[in-house]
Amino acid sequence: MYKFSKWLETTAYRNHSVAVASADASFRKYYRLSFKNQSVLLMDSSLEKNSLAPFLDVTARLLEAGVNVPSIIEQNLQEGFLILRDFGNIHYLNILNSDNYKTLYSDAMDTIVAMQKAEVSGLPLYDKRFLHVEMDLMQEWYLEKLLDCTLSQAQKKLIQTSLDAISNVVLEQPQNIFVHRDFHSRNIMITSENKIGVIDYQDAMNGAITYDLVSLLKDCYIEFPREEVEKLVLEFRDKKGLETGDRTFIKWFDFMGLQRHIKVLGIFSRLFLRDGKDGYLKDIPLTLKYVLDTADRYDETKELAKFLKEIQ
């Protein structure tokens, strides 16, 4: 007996079979409801009911911008359930390889361009304070709790000076842009019509132009050669019609990546230590590699890279 069984009886999907589809890093769960070769998804947000209003809001914004997101078929906001269009089981991580990633990433960058046309008024602001709230997760959850490090005042100062340099560069680039915040290979679906379908966007914010590009091209779950990634970064710049120089735009991209991956080190550690989800521990090495490789390229962050290498 599922939490939603009683409500499901009141819908057109009462005779559908129910199977677990997936669970994400939050406390949401997804179930596939199937009947006669047709299926829909049920989102169970009963443990995170406050996430439903943002989900509905952002869904409307993205549909208005022409982005392919799941249409909402039924809703029970009081109990925390939605029934959504089903994009199927194939996501980018299933199919990305060394032969096709350039084409697939180029297509996904077109989707970012479309998302960035979405209305941002009223979305939470990715300002300096919030950039640091996220990056501070690394010190607390990754360094102090997962690695059990006792940091000196000098080390704490180095971290904060480096993070401040990172946020300064992030804020140099164009702002007031729709940011999905998790636009990576597990949240980009290939639908039965062979089109991109976008999911897991309810935490969208108003922020910097390169954030979703970093999520896509410096994916915490799969890696491709740096030189090819740089070419894709500049392809995105050209798709956006920006006249920013190559080095500047790549630096914007790199520092946005530092912000994201420093945050993610903390989040993956917290998911394990606080929430008992150990599946993300295997993704820490690639995330750390991105941080070290990128931080080592720039004068503002070289000392941070050196410190993080020594403390492992």
Secondary structure, DSSP 4 states (H G I P E B T S, - for coil): --TTHHHHTTSTTTT-EEEEEEE-SSS-EEEEEEETTEEEEEEE-TT-GGGHHHHHHHHHHHHHTT---PPEEEEETTTTEEEEE---S-BHHHH--TTTHHHHHHHHHHHHHHHTTS--TTSPB--HHHHHHHHHHIIIIIIIIIS-----HHHHHHHHHHHHHHHHHHTTS--SEEE-S--STTSEEE-TTS-EEE---TT-EEE-TTHHHHHHHT-TT----HHHHHHHHHHHHHHTT----HHHHHHHHHHHHHHHHHHHHHHHHHHHHTT--GGGGGGHHHHHHHHHHHHTTSTTTHHHHHHHHHH-
